[in-house]
Amino acid sequence: METYQQDIRSNIYKDEILTNRNLQNVLAGQKFIQKLIIGIVSIALASLLSTGNLLAGGVLAAIQNAFSVYYFDLIEISAIILYVTALIILVLRGFKIADAICVVALIVIGVIIYVCFEAGDKNDGIGFWLFCLGFSIALGWLWASITAFFIVVSSTFWGIVGEFLAITAYGVTAEVLLIGMSQITLKQKHGDDIITLTGAIVVIFSAAMIARQAIKGLPKFASIKDAAVFFAAVGGTSFYKADLTDACFDNSHLPHTDFRKANLTRTSFKKVTGLEFSRLQGTILENPKLRKLLVDKRGWNNENDYTNADFKGANLTNADLKDAILSGINALDTDFSGATLSGACIQEWNINKNTRFTGVICSHVYLKCTKQGDRIILTERKPDSGEFKDGDFEKWIEQLQETVDVILTGKFNPKAFGISLDKAAVEHEGLDRSRYSIESKGDEVYVVKVGVSPEADKPAIHQTITNYYYNELSIQGERANILLNPSGEVEIMESKNQNQISAGANVDMSSGNRITVGGDVTNSNLTLADANSQVTNTIQQLSDVKTDSSNELAKILTILQKSINDEPLLSENQKKEALEAVETIAEEGKKPLKDRGLKLCSMAVNALKGVTSVVTDTSKLAEVLKSYLPTLTNILGI
């Protein structure tokens, strides 16, 4: 039996500050007597619930009263088959509203038929048959689910032994009760015992299979496991809302422990056991994939795709992230010290100055990755040739965090910003135009952070970007008045979310000092073929999202893309600008409505209207945009 240095079972640390606390090799959860009592109670309750199984079987047996059936015939056999099928569906599909509606419909229809046509008859008919079938299925589902819950509770305490004892007690009690009832009710119709026993056995097996799937963590029965973990954690160790920043739980056993809403910034969980039976809501531990990485320091079954994962504050010291896809991850305050990042893709990851890279092992990384079916294409290798030497990756990241902060006021214009960045890069060495972030301060004030090298002339770069930006705004304003509204009134579509705006692929609008790696603002070096390829890929990704409106939006954008390419009155640059707007809409369309940059969607739609204003009203492009514009704006929510 393993021994632990500290025993903190049943201790309460609610709202306490435990920063930098050494909690290595501790034993948490509940004391033995608590586990024993709850385990016995769970097994006992599982046994008592067998009465419900007999009730379900008894209702099924009552079907013999319909049509004066006294022995098995097609009517009785069909009812048993439907009953068994319904329980199998529950095991295979989980809890589905549509299935429940069907069962309720059986009961309601049966009651209506019975009351209207059979109540005065000597013999029951189809109404009684439907009612008994539906009611027995409902009881079977109910008792199978409740029993599965107590089996899972027993398993969380005693593992496979507790699971076996609960199922055995459940089945034995059901059999004893059935034998006892048979001795008491001597006048029951022939076959009742067999039908009742059949119904009970099906429920027992269903409960056992549901419990096994819930224990494995299958999503369809997650509610049962969550409820069991909650029940089993009563009286256990609690770190609810505690500050565990930089605390260390290495080699500890932490089942039946409450970590809800705890601050786990850089908290170490190396080789910790029992977390799957703890309350983890509101923490990074809630995600099984990330929990596995935090505990074992490597992925689950070599799974290394963490696209858009929330690593905020994670302690990933010495983690094996070789060839991992870290695209779009939130790595604010994350500790990568000693981790292996060789071959990882860090496209658009978000880091800050509190993200640690001390002693990182890294030969090279990639700044872009594209998914094509099951394949992942990695591009923009860094360094461009050779490999990072020891300490080079950390220095490179530090250089990326060198920025010039430009404050811009008024409605932010992504195109004007991109042009000003391009021109400033030509005039000044050390400006990295592929690295930038934009933060909204409210009241139309934006802080743009542009990446520079340590030796760059920051004041000169700041002044150049500012001058070119406002100069370009003036030029675009005059052009907009001519193209978009000859009468002199410029239409601006307002966003419903005034705190979000985007420019290019790498914009960060959240608070804090975030740095985004990779990307291009204006895509000025793209050919028309490249632009079309990007748009096609993005639309395909939109189609794969499978939301209520993704397919319709993808269809509209595909039509727009074809119309733009087929429009003879547009120059190549105008086509690229229009395609960029289409791609922007597709990118935002992949997000849930609440997460979309609605102002960016509005600007993209305005850009399309601006491009189409240079063609005739009878052109195919103008007709397409006019036809689909109402649907497009409705889907985007602008």
C-alpha positions as CSV (number, residue, x, y, z in Angstrom):
1,M,0.0,0.0,0.0
2,E,1.4,3.4,-1.0
3,T,2.2,5.8,1.8
4,Y,1.9,9.6,1.6
5,Q,3.8,12.3,3.4
6,Q,0.7,14.4,4.2
7,D,-2.9,13.4,4.9
8,I,-5.3,16.3,4.0
9,R,-8.4,14.2,3.6
10,S,-11.6,16.1,4.5
11,N,-9.7,19.3,5.0
12,I,-11.4,22.5,3.9
13,Y,-9.3,25.2,2.2
14,K,-12.1,27.2,0.7
15,D,-11.0,30.7,-0.5
16,E,-7.6,30.3,1.1
17,I,-4.4,31.6,-0.4
18,L,-2.0,28.7,-0.9
19,T,0.5,30.2,-3.3
20,N,3.8,28.3,-3.7
21,R,2.5,25.7,-1.2
22,N,4.4,22.4,-1.3
23,L,1.6,19.7,-1.4
24,Q,3.7,17.0,-3.0
25,N,2.8,13.4,-2.1
26,V,-0.4,14.2,-0.3
27,L,-3.5,12.1,0.2
28,A,-6.8,14.0,-0.3
29,G,-10.4,13.2,-0.6
30,Q,-12.4,11.4,2.1
31,K,-11.4,9.4,5.1
32,F,-11.7,5.6,5.0
33,I,-14.8,5.5,7.2
34,Q,-16.6,8.0,5.0
35,K,-15.7,6.1,1.9
36,L,-16.9,2.9,3.5
37,I,-20.2,4.3,4.6
38,I,-21.0,6.0,1.3
39,G,-19.9,2.8,-0.6
40,I,-22.1,0.6,1.5
41,V,-25.0,3.0,1.2
42,S,-24.6,3.1,-2.6
43,I,-24.6,-0.7,-2.9
44,A,-27.6,-0.9,-0.6
45,L,-29.5,1.6,-2.6
46,A,-28.6,-0.2,-5.8
47,S,-30.1,-3.3,-4.3
48,L,-33.3,-1.6,-3.2
49,L,-33.7,-0.2,-6.6
50,S,-34.2,-3.7,-8.0
51,T,-37.9,-3.3,-6.8
52,G,-38.2,-0.7,-9.6
53,N,-37.0,-3.3,-12.1
54,L,-39.6,-5.7,-11.0
55,L,-42.2,-3.0,-11.3
56,A,-41.1,-2.3,-14.9
57,G,-41.3,-6.1,-15.6
58,G,-44.6,-6.4,-13.9
59,V,-46.2,-3.6,-16.0
60,L,-44.9,-5.4,-19.1
61,A,-46.4,-8.7,-17.8
62,A,-49.8,-6.9,-17.5
63,I,-49.9,-6.8,-21.3
64,Q,-51.3,-10.4,-21.1
65,N,-54.6,-8.8,-20.0
66,A,-54.9,-7.2,-23.4
67,F,-56.9,-9.3,-26.0
68,S,-57.4,-12.0,-23.3
69,V,-53.9,-13.4,-23.8
70,Y,-53.0,-16.1,-21.4
71,Y,-49.8,-17.4,-22.9
72,F,-47.1,-16.1,-25.2
73,D,-48.4,-15.1,-28.6
74,L,-47.3,-12.6,-31.2
75,I,-48.8,-9.7,-29.3
76,E,-46.9,-10.5,-26.1
77,I,-43.6,-11.4,-27.9
78,S,-43.7,-8.2,-29.9
79,A,-44.1,-6.2,-26.7
80,I,-41.1,-7.9,-25.1
81,I,-39.0,-7.3,-28.3
82,L,-40.0,-3.6,-28.3
83,Y,-39.2,-3.2,-24.6
84,V,-35.8,-4.8,-25.0
85,T,-35.1,-2.7,-28.1
86,A,-35.9,0.5,-26.2
87,L,-33.4,-0.4,-23.5
88,I,-30.8,-1.2,-26.1
89,I,-31.4,2.2,-27.7
90,L,-30.9,3.9,-24.4
91,V,-27.5,2.1,-23.9
92,L,-26.4,2.9,-27.5
93,R,-27.6,6.5,-27.9
94,G,-27.8,7.9,-24.4
95,F,-30.5,10.3,-23.3
96,K,-32.3,11.8,-26.4
97,I,-35.3,14.0,-26.2
98,A,-36.7,12.5,-29.4
99,D,-36.7,9.0,-27.8
100,A,-38.4,10.3,-24.6
101,I,-41.1,12.0,-26.8
102,C,-41.8,8.7,-28.5
103,V,-42.3,6.9,-25.2
104,V,-44.5,9.7,-23.8
105,A,-46.6,9.5,-27.0
106,L,-47.1,5.8,-26.6
107,I,-48.4,6.4,-23.0
108,V,-50.7,9.3,-24.0
109,I,-52.1,7.5,-27.1
110,G,-52.7,4.4,-25.1
111,V,-54.6,6.3,-22.4
112,I,-56.7,8.2,-24.9
113,I,-57.7,5.0,-26.7
114,Y,-58.4,3.1,-23.5
115,V,-60.6,5.9,-22.0
116,C,-62.5,6.6,-25.2
117,F,-63.0,3.0,-26.5
118,E,-62.1,0.3,-23.9
119,A,-63.0,1.6,-20.5
120,G,-66.4,-0.2,-20.5
121,D,-65.3,-3.4,-22.2
122,K,-64.7,-6.6,-20.3
123,N,-61.4,-7.2,-22.0
124,D,-58.6,-4.6,-22.6
125,G,-57.3,-3.9,-26.1
126,I,-54.8,-2.0,-28.0
127,G,-55.0,1.1,-25.8
128,F,-54.1,-0.9,-22.7
129,W,-51.3,-2.6,-24.6
130,L,-49.8,0.7,-25.7
131,F,-50.0,2.2,-22.2
132,C,-48.4,-0.8,-20.6
133,L,-45.6,-0.9,-23.2
134,G,-44.8,2.8,-22.9
135,F,-45.0,2.9,-19.1
136,S,-42.8,-0.2,-18.7
137,I,-40.2,1.4,-21.1
138,A,-40.3,4.6,-19.1
139,L,-39.8,2.8,-15.8
140,G,-37.0,0.7,-17.3
141,W,-35.2,3.8,-18.5
142,L,-35.6,5.5,-15.1
143,W,-34.5,2.6,-12.9
144,A,-31.6,1.7,-15.3
145,S,-30.3,5.3,-15.1
146,I,-30.7,5.7,-11.3
147,T,-29.1,2.3,-10.7
148,A,-26.2,3.1,-13.0
149,F,-25.7,6.3,-10.9
150,F,-25.2,4.3,-7.7
151,I,-23.0,1.7,-9.5
152,V,-20.7,4.6,-10.7
153,V,-20.6,6.0,-7.1
154,S,-19.5,2.6,-5.8
155,S,-16.9,2.4,-8.6
156,T,-15.4,5.8,-7.7
157,F,-14.7,4.5,-4.2
158,W,-13.7,0.9,-4.7
159,G,-13.0,0.6,-8.4
160,I,-14.0,-2.6,-10.3
161,V,-14.7,-4.4,-7.0
162,G,-17.3,-1.8,-6.0
163,E,-18.9,-1.9,-9.4
164,F,-19.1,-5.7,-9.2
165,L,-20.6,-5.7,-5.7
166,A,-23.3,-3.2,-6.7
167,I,-24.3,-5.1,-9.8
168,T,-24.3,-8.4,-8.0
169,A,-26.4,-7.1,-5.0
170,Y,-28.8,-5.5,-7.5
171,G,-29.3,-8.7,-9.4
172,V,-29.5,-11.0,-6.4
173,T,-32.1,-8.8,-4.7
174,A,-34.2,-8.7,-7.8
175,E,-34.2,-12.5,-8.0
176,V,-35.0,-13.0,-4.3
177,L,-37.9,-10.5,-4.6
178,L,-39.2,-12.3,-7.7
179,I,-39.2,-15.7,-6.0
180,G,-40.9,-14.3,-2.9
181,M,-43.6,-12.6,-5.0
182,S,-44.2,-15.9,-6.9
183,Q,-44.8,-17.7,-3.6
184,I,-47.3,-15.0,-2.4
185,T,-49.2,-14.5,-5.7
186,L,-50.2,-18.0,-6.6
187,K,-53.0,-17.0,-8.9
188,Q,-51.0,-15.0,-11.3
189,K,-51.4,-15.9,-15.0
190,H,-49.0,-18.4,-16.6
191,G,-45.9,-16.7,-17.9
192,D,-45.9,-13.7,-15.6
193,D,-42.8,-14.8,-13.8
194,I,-40.9,-15.2,-17.1
195,I,-42.0,-11.8,-18.4
196,T,-41.2,-10.0,-15.2
197,L,-37.8,-11.7,-14.9
198,T,-37.0,-10.9,-18.5
199,G,-37.9,-7.2,-17.9
200,A,-35.7,-7.1,-14.8
201,I,-32.7,-8.8,-16.4
202,V,-32.8,-6.3,-19.3
203,V,-32.8,-3.4,-16.9
204,I,-29.9,-4.9,-14.8
205,F,-27.7,-5.4,-17.9
206,S,-28.7,-1.9,-19.2
207,A,-27.7,-0.3,-15.9
208,A,-24.4,-2.1,-15.8
209,M,-23.5,-1.1,-19.4
210,I,-24.6,2.5,-18.8
211,A,-22.4,2.6,-15.7
212,R,-19.4,1.2,-17.5
213,Q,-19.7,3.8,-20.2
214,A,-20.2,6.6,-17.7
215,I,-17.0,5.5,-15.8
216,K,-15.1,5.6,-19.1
217,G,-16.1,9.2,-19.5
218,L,-18.3,8.8,-22.6
219,P,-20.0,12.2,-23.3
220,K,-23.5,10.6,-23.7
221,F,-23.5,9.6,-20.0
222,A,-21.4,12.5,-18.7
223,S,-24.3,13.7,-16.6
224,I,-24.4,10.4,-14.6
225,K,-20.7,10.5,-13.9
226,D,-20.8,14.2,-13.0
227,A,-23.6,13.5,-10.5
228,A,-21.8,10.5,-9.1
229,V,-18.6,12.5,-8.7
230,F,-20.6,15.3,-6.9
231,F,-22.2,12.8,-4.6
232,A,-18.9,11.0,-3.9
233,A,-17.0,14.3,-3.1
234,V,-19.4,15.2,-0.3
235,G,-17.2,15.5,2.8
236,G,-13.9,15.3,0.8
237,T,-11.0,17.8,0.6
238,S,-12.1,21.2,-0.7
239,F,-10.0,23.8,-2.5
240,Y,-13.1,25.7,-3.8
241,K,-12.0,29.1,-5.0
242,A,-8.6,28.7,-3.3
243,D,-5.5,30.4,-4.8
244,L,-3.1,27.6,-5.7
245,T,-0.8,29.6,-7.9
246,D,2.6,27.9,-8.2
247,A,1.5,25.2,-5.7
248,C,2.9,21.6,-6.3
249,F,0.8,18.5,-6.0
250,D,3.3,16.1,-7.7
251,N,2.8,12.4,-6.9
252,S,-0.3,13.0,-4.9
253,H,-3.6,11.1,-4.8
254,L,-6.5,13.6,-5.2
255,P,-9.9,11.8,-5.6
256,H,-13.2,13.2,-4.3
257,T,-11.6,16.7,-4.1
258,D,-13.3,20.0,-4.9
259,F,-11.1,22.2,-7.2
260,R,-14.0,24.2,-8.6
261,K,-13.1,27.8,-9.5
262,A,-9.6,27.4,-7.9
263,N,-6.8,29.5,-9.3
264,L,-4.4,26.8,-10.7
265,T,-1.9,29.2,-12.4
266,R,1.3,27.1,-12.9
267,T,0.0,24.6,-10.4
268,S,1.9,21.3,-10.9
269,F,0.0,18.0,-11.1
270,K,2.8,15.7,-12.3
271,K,2.0,12.0,-11.8
272,V,-1.2,12.9,-9.8
273,T,-3.9,10.2,-9.6
274,G,-7.6,10.3,-8.9
275,L,-8.4,13.6,-10.6
276,E,-11.0,11.9,-12.8
277,F,-13.1,11.5,-9.7
278,S,-12.8,15.1,-8.5
279,R,-14.9,18.2,-9.1
280,L,-13.0,20.2,-11.7
281,Q,-15.5,22.6,-13.1
282,G,-14.1,26.0,-14.1
283,T,-10.5,24.9,-14.2
284,I,-8.1,23.7,-16.8
285,L,-8.3,20.2,-15.4
286,E,-11.9,20.0,-16.7
287,N,-10.6,19.1,-20.2
288,P,-9.6,15.4,-20.1
289,K,-7.1,15.9,-22.9
290,L,-5.3,18.8,-21.2
291,R,-5.6,17.0,-17.8
292,K,-3.7,14.0,-19.3
293,L,-1.0,16.4,-20.6
294,L,-0.6,18.1,-17.2
295,V,-0.4,14.8,-15.3
296,D,1.7,12.7,-17.7
297,K,3.5,15.5,-19.5
298,R,2.6,13.9,-22.9
299,G,-0.5,13.6,-25.1
300,W,-3.2,11.0,-25.0
301,N,-2.3,8.1,-27.3
302,N,0.2,10.3,-29.1
303,E,-2.6,12.9,-29.7
304,N,-0.8,16.2,-30.2
305,D,-3.4,18.4,-31.8
306,Y,-4.3,21.2,-29.3
307,T,-5.7,23.7,-31.8
308,N,-7.4,26.6,-29.9
309,A,-7.0,24.9,-26.6
310,D,-7.0,26.9,-23.4
311,F,-3.6,26.5,-21.8
312,K,-3.9,29.6,-19.7
313,G,-1.8,29.3,-16.6
314,A,-0.9,25.7,-17.3
315,N,2.2,24.1,-15.7
316,L,3.8,22.3,-18.7
317,T,7.3,22.1,-17.4
318,N,9.2,19.3,-19.1
319,A,6.2,18.4,-21.2
320,D,6.7,16.5,-24.5
321,L,5.1,18.8,-27.1
322,K,7.3,17.6,-30.0
323,D,5.5,18.1,-33.3
324,A,2.4,19.4,-31.4
325,I,-0.2,21.6,-33.1
326,L,-0.4,24.6,-30.8
327,S,-2.3,26.8,-33.3
328,G,-4.4,29.4,-31.7
329,I,-3.8,28.2,-28.1
330,N,-4.2,30.5,-25.2
331,A,-0.8,30.3,-23.4
332,L,-1.0,33.4,-21.2
333,D,1.0,32.9,-18.0
334,T,1.8,29.3,-19.1
335,D,5.0,27.7,-17.9
336,F,6.8,25.8,-20.8
337,S,10.1,25.6,-18.9
338,G,12.1,22.6,-20.0
339,A,9.4,21.5,-22.4
340,T,10.2,20.0,-25.8
341,L,8.7,22.1,-28.6
342,S,10.7,20.9,-31.6
343,G,8.6,20.8,-34.7
344,A,5.6,22.4,-33.0
345,C,3.3,24.7,-35.0
346,I,2.7,28.0,-33.0
347,Q,0.5,29.8,-35.5
348,E,-1.5,32.6,-33.8
349,W,-0.8,31.3,-30.3
350,N,-1.2,33.9,-27.6
351,I,1.5,34.5,-25.1
352,N,2.5,37.3,-22.8
353,K,5.6,38.3,-20.8
354,N,4.6,35.9,-18.0
355,T,4.7,32.9,-20.3
356,R,7.9,31.1,-19.4
357,F,10.3,29.4,-21.8
358,T,13.4,28.8,-19.6
359,G,15.4,25.8,-20.8
360,V,13.0,24.9,-23.6
361,I,14.2,22.2,-25.9
362,C,13.5,23.3,-29.5
363,S,15.3,22.8,-32.8
364,H,12.7,24.5,-34.9
365,V,9.0,25.5,-35.1
366,Y,6.4,26.4,-37.8
367,L,4.4,29.6,-37.9
368,K,1.6,28.2,-40.1
369,C,-0.3,24.9,-40.4
370,T,-3.1,24.1,-42.8
371,K,-5.4,21.1,-42.4
372,Q,-6.3,19.2,-45.6
373,G,-8.5,16.3,-44.7
374,D,-6.5,14.1,-42.3
375,R,-3.2,15.8,-43.3
376,I,-1.6,18.8,-41.7
377,I,0.6,20.9,-43.9
378,L,3.3,22.8,-42.0
379,T,4.9,26.0,-43.5
380,E,7.0,29.0,-42.5
381,R,9.7,27.2,-40.6
382,K,11.8,29.1,-38.1
383,P,14.7,29.3,-38.2
384,D,14.5,29.4,-42.0
385,S,17.5,27.0,-42.1
386,G,19.5,25.1,-39.6
387,E,18.3,24.7,-36.0
388,F,17.9,26.7,-32.8
389,K,20.8,26.2,-30.5
390,D,20.4,25.9,-26.7
391,G,18.7,29.1,-25.5
392,D,18.1,30.5,-29.0
393,F,14.4,29.8,-28.9
394,E,13.9,31.7,-25.7
395,K,15.9,34.6,-27.1
396,W,13.8,34.5,-30.3
397,I,10.6,34.7,-28.3
398,E,11.9,37.6,-26.2
399,Q,12.7,39.4,-29.5
400,L,9.1,38.8,-30.6
401,Q,7.9,40.5,-27.5
402,E,9.7,43.8,-28.5
403,T,6.9,46.1,-29.7
404,V,6.1,49.6,-30.7
405,D,2.8,50.8,-29.2
406,V,0.8,53.0,-31.6
407,I,-2.4,54.7,-30.3
408,L,-5.0,55.2,-33.0
409,T,-8.4,57.0,-32.5
410,G,-11.6,56.9,-34.5
411,K,-13.0,54.0,-36.4
412,F,-10.2,51.5,-37.0
413,N,-9.5,50.8,-40.6
414,P,-7.6,47.5,-41.2
415,K,-6.7,48.3,-44.8
416,A,-5.2,51.7,-43.9
417,F,-3.3,50.1,-41.1
418,G,-1.9,47.4,-43.4
419,I,-0.8,49.9,-46.0
420,S,0.9,52.1,-43.3
421,L,2.6,49.0,-41.9
422,D,3.9,48.1,-45.4
423,K,5.3,51.5,-46.1
424,A,6.9,51.8,-42.6
425,A,8.6,48.4,-43.1
426,V,10.2,49.7,-46.4
427,E,11.5,52.8,-44.6
428,H,12.7,51.3,-41.4
429,E,14.8,48.2,-40.6
430,G,13.8,45.9,-37.7
431,L,10.0,46.2,-38.2
432,D,8.3,42.8,-38.3
433,R,5.1,43.4,-40.3
434,S,3.9,39.8,-39.7
435,R,3.6,40.3,-36.0
436,Y,1.1,42.6,-34.4
437,S,-1.9,42.8,-32.1
438,I,-4.7,45.3,-31.7
439,E,-6.5,46.1,-28.4
440,S,-9.6,48.1,-28.1
441,K,-9.7,50.5,-25.2
442,G,-13.2,51.7,-25.8
443,D,-14.5,55.0,-27.1
444,E,-12.9,54.3,-30.5
445,V,-9.4,54.2,-29.0
446,Y,-7.1,51.4,-30.1
447,V,-3.6,50.4,-29.1
448,V,-1.7,48.7,-31.9
449,K,1.4,46.7,-30.9
450,V,3.8,46.1,-33.7
451,G,6.7,43.7,-33.4
452,V,10.2,45.2,-33.8
453,S,13.8,44.0,-33.2
454,P,15.6,45.3,-30.1
455,E,17.8,47.6,-32.2
456,A,15.0,49.2,-34.2
457,D,14.4,52.9,-34.1
458,K,11.1,52.8,-32.1
459,P,10.2,56.5,-32.1
460,A,10.8,56.8,-35.8
461,I,8.7,53.7,-36.6
462,H,5.9,55.0,-34.3
463,Q,5.8,58.3,-36.1
464,T,5.9,56.8,-39.6
465,I,3.1,54.3,-38.9
466,T,0.9,57.0,-37.4
467,N,1.5,59.5,-40.3
468,Y,0.9,56.9,-43.0
469,Y,-2.3,55.6,-41.3
470,Y,-4.0,58.9,-41.0
471,N,-2.9,59.9,-44.5
472,E,-4.4,56.7,-45.9
473,L,-7.6,57.3,-44.0
474,S,-7.9,60.6,-45.8
475,I,-7.3,59.1,-49.2
476,Q,-9.8,56.2,-48.6
477,G,-12.4,58.6,-47.3
478,E,-12.3,60.6,-50.6
479,R,-12.4,57.4,-52.6
480,A,-15.3,56.0,-50.6
481,N,-17.4,59.2,-51.2
482,I,-16.9,58.8,-55.0
483,L,-17.5,55.1,-55.3
484,L,-19.9,54.2,-52.6
485,N,-22.2,57.2,-52.4
486,P,-22.0,59.7,-55.3
487,S,-24.4,62.0,-53.4
488,G,-21.7,62.5,-50.8
489,E,-23.1,60.5,-47.9
490,V,-20.9,57.6,-46.8
491,E,-22.6,54.5,-45.4
492,I,-20.9,52.9,-42.4
493,M,-22.4,49.7,-41.0
494,E,-22.1,49.7,-37.2
495,S,-21.2,46.6,-35.2
496,K,-23.4,45.3,-32.5
497,N,-20.2,44.6,-30.5
498,Q,-18.3,47.9,-30.2
499,N,-15.3,46.2,-28.5
500,Q,-14.3,43.9,-31.3
501,I,-12.5,44.5,-34.5
502,S,-10.1,42.5,-36.6
503,A,-7.4,43.0,-39.2
504,G,-5.9,40.1,-41.0
505,A,-5.4,36.8,-39.4
506,N,-3.6,37.7,-36.1
507,V,-5.6,40.2,-34.1
508,D,-5.9,40.1,-30.3
509,M,-8.7,42.2,-28.8
510,S,-8.6,41.0,-25.3
511,S,-7.1,42.6,-22.3
512,G,-3.5,42.0,-21.3
513,N,-0.2,42.1,-23.2
514,R,-0.7,39.4,-25.7
515,I,1.7,38.7,-28.6
516,T,0.6,36.9,-31.7
517,V,3.0,35.1,-34.1
518,G,2.6,34.7,-37.8
519,G,0.2,36.2,-40.3
520,D,-0.1,38.9,-42.9
521,V,-2.1,42.1,-42.8
522,T,-2.8,43.1,-46.4
523,N,-1.8,39.9,-48.3
524,S,-0.3,42.3,-50.8
525,N,2.1,39.7,-52.1
526,L,-0.6,37.1,-52.9
527,T,-1.4,36.3,-56.4
528,L,-5.1,36.0,-57.5
529,A,-4.7,32.2,-57.6
530,D,-3.3,32.2,-54.0
531,A,-6.2,34.4,-52.9
532,N,-8.7,32.0,-54.5
533,S,-7.0,29.0,-52.9
534,Q,-7.2,30.6,-49.4
535,V,-10.9,31.5,-49.9
536,T,-11.7,28.0,-51.1
537,N,-10.0,26.4,-48.1
538,T,-11.7,28.8,-45.6
539,I,-15.1,28.2,-47.2
540,Q,-14.6,24.4,-46.9
541,Q,-13.6,24.8,-43.3
542,L,-16.8,26.8,-42.8
543,S,-18.8,23.9,-44.3
544,D,-17.2,21.5,-41.9
545,V,-18.3,23.4,-38.9
546,K,-21.9,22.1,-39.3
547,T,-23.8,24.9,-37.6
548,D,-27.4,25.8,-38.5
549,S,-26.3,28.4,-41.0
550,S,-22.8,27.3,-42.0
551,N,-23.8,25.4,-45.1
552,E,-26.1,28.3,-46.3
553,L,-23.3,30.8,-45.7
554,A,-20.7,28.7,-47.4
555,K,-23.0,28.4,-50.5
556,I,-23.5,32.1,-50.7
557,L,-19.8,32.8,-50.4
558,T,-19.0,30.2,-53.0
559,I,-21.4,32.0,-55.4
560,L,-19.8,35.3,-54.6
561,Q,-16.3,34.0,-55.2
562,K,-17.2,32.7,-58.6
563,S,-19.0,35.9,-59.5
564,I,-16.0,38.0,-58.5
565,N,-13.6,35.9,-60.6
566,D,-16.0,36.0,-63.6
567,E,-16.5,39.8,-63.4
568,P,-14.6,41.3,-66.4
569,L,-14.8,44.9,-65.2
570,L,-12.8,44.3,-62.0
571,S,-9.0,44.6,-62.0
572,E,-6.9,41.9,-60.4
573,N,-6.3,44.0,-57.3
574,Q,-10.0,44.7,-57.0
575,K,-10.7,41.0,-57.3
576,K,-8.2,40.3,-54.5
577,E,-9.7,42.9,-52.3
578,A,-13.2,41.4,-52.8
579,L,-11.9,37.9,-52.2
580,E,-10.2,39.1,-49.0
581,A,-13.6,40.3,-47.8
582,V,-15.2,37.0,-48.7
583,E,-12.5,35.1,-46.8
584,T,-13.0,37.5,-43.8
585,I,-16.7,36.7,-43.7
586,A,-16.0,33.0,-44.0
587,E,-13.5,33.1,-41.1
588,E,-16.0,35.0,-38.9
589,G,-18.8,32.7,-40.0
590,K,-16.9,29.7,-38.4
591,K,-17.3,31.3,-35.0
592,P,-20.4,31.2,-32.8
593,L,-22.4,34.4,-33.2
594,K,-21.4,35.8,-29.8
595,D,-17.7,35.4,-30.7
596,R,-17.8,37.1,-34.1
597,G,-16.1,40.3,-34.8
598,L,-19.3,42.0,-36.0
599,K,-17.6,45.2,-36.9
600,L,-15.2,43.3,-39.1
601,C,-18.2,41.6,-40.8
602,S,-19.8,44.9,-41.4
603,M,-16.5,46.3,-42.9
604,A,-16.2,43.2,-45.1
605,V,-19.7,43.6,-46.4
606,N,-19.1,47.3,-47.1
607,A,-15.9,46.4,-48.9
608,L,-17.9,44.1,-51.2
609,K,-20.5,46.8,-51.8
610,G,-17.6,49.2,-52.6
611,V,-16.1,46.8,-55.2
612,T,-19.4,46.2,-56.9
613,S,-20.1,49.9,-57.1
614,V,-17.5,50.1,-59.9
615,V,-19.5,47.7,-62.1
616,T,-22.9,48.1,-63.8
617,D,-26.1,47.3,-62.0
618,T,-26.8,44.7,-64.6
619,S,-23.6,42.8,-64.0
620,K,-23.7,39.3,-62.6
621,L,-21.7,40.3,-59.5
622,A,-24.0,43.2,-58.7
623,E,-27.1,41.0,-59.1
624,V,-25.6,38.3,-56.9
625,L,-24.7,40.7,-54.1
626,K,-28.1,42.4,-54.3
627,S,-29.9,39.1,-54.2
628,Y,-28.0,37.6,-51.3
629,L,-27.2,40.7,-49.2
630,P,-30.2,40.4,-46.9
631,T,-29.6,36.8,-46.2
632,L,-25.9,37.4,-45.7
633,T,-26.3,40.2,-43.2
634,N,-29.0,38.2,-41.3
635,I,-26.7,35.1,-41.0
636,L,-23.8,37.3,-39.8
637,G,-26.0,39.1,-37.3
638,I,-25.1,42.6,-38.5
